Amino acid sequence: MTTVLTVISSLLWWVLYSSMAALVFALVGWSVLRWAERCAVVFNRIYLACLLWTLLGLLLVVGVAAYEGHLHPPYAALLSSGLLRWMLVLDMLIGCVLLWRLVPRIDARRIRPGSACMAVAVIMAISFGVATSLA
């Protein structure tokens, strides 16, 4: 019973932290996409794409941390890992695809792939800056 409760609690915290991060990422992505597209974009779809992206990204990072045995602080060794760098590239590609496929403009056309890449680059730059300052 304790194991079941631990797994349920971990899943709830995973979703909670992912949704908080996705809200911040969606706010940044919304402003970048609004600037890049020169048109209004749908915020709730940006939030959905960022939520899915954050859920998958956390799975990738925790998987690499578990594989390399860096589940506890300090995380400086994890940030210099080659495998984590490849997973971050994969994470950025996933983010670009999710934003490009899920986010429409207000005129119901899809955003450009370059705009999705720009939004992902800005979000990753901010998140990596925060992660390196905390590590």
Residue, then its C-alpha position, 0 to 999 in steps of 0.5 A: m500500500t505504501t508503494v502505491l501511495t508513493v507512486i500516486s504522490s510522485l505522479l501528482w507532484w510530477v503533474l503539478y510541477s509540470s503545470m507550473a513550469a508550463l504556465v511560465f513557459a506558455l507566458v514566455g512562448w505566447s509573447v515570443l510567438r505574438w512578436a514573431e507571427r505579428c498576429a495573435v495566437v491562442f494562449n490555451r493551445i500554447y499552454l497545452a503544448c508547453l504542458l505536454w512538452t514539460l511532461l516529456g522533458l521532465l521524463l527525459v531529464v529524470g531518466v538521464a539523471a537516474y541512468e547516471g546516478h545524479l538524483h541528488p544535489p549538486y547537479a553540476a555533474l549532470l549539467s556537464s553530461g553528454l547524454l543530458r545534452w543530447m536529451l536536451v536537443l531531443d527535448m527542443l525538437i519535441g518542443c518545436v514539433l508540439l508548438w508547431r502542430l498544436v498552436p494556431r494563430i487567431d486566423a486559424r492558420r498554423i504558426r510557422p516552424g521558424s516561429a516555433c523554433m524561436a519560441v523554444a530557443v527563448i524558453m530553453a535559454i531562460s530555463f537553462g539560465v535558471a537551472t545553471s544558477l540554481a546548480 
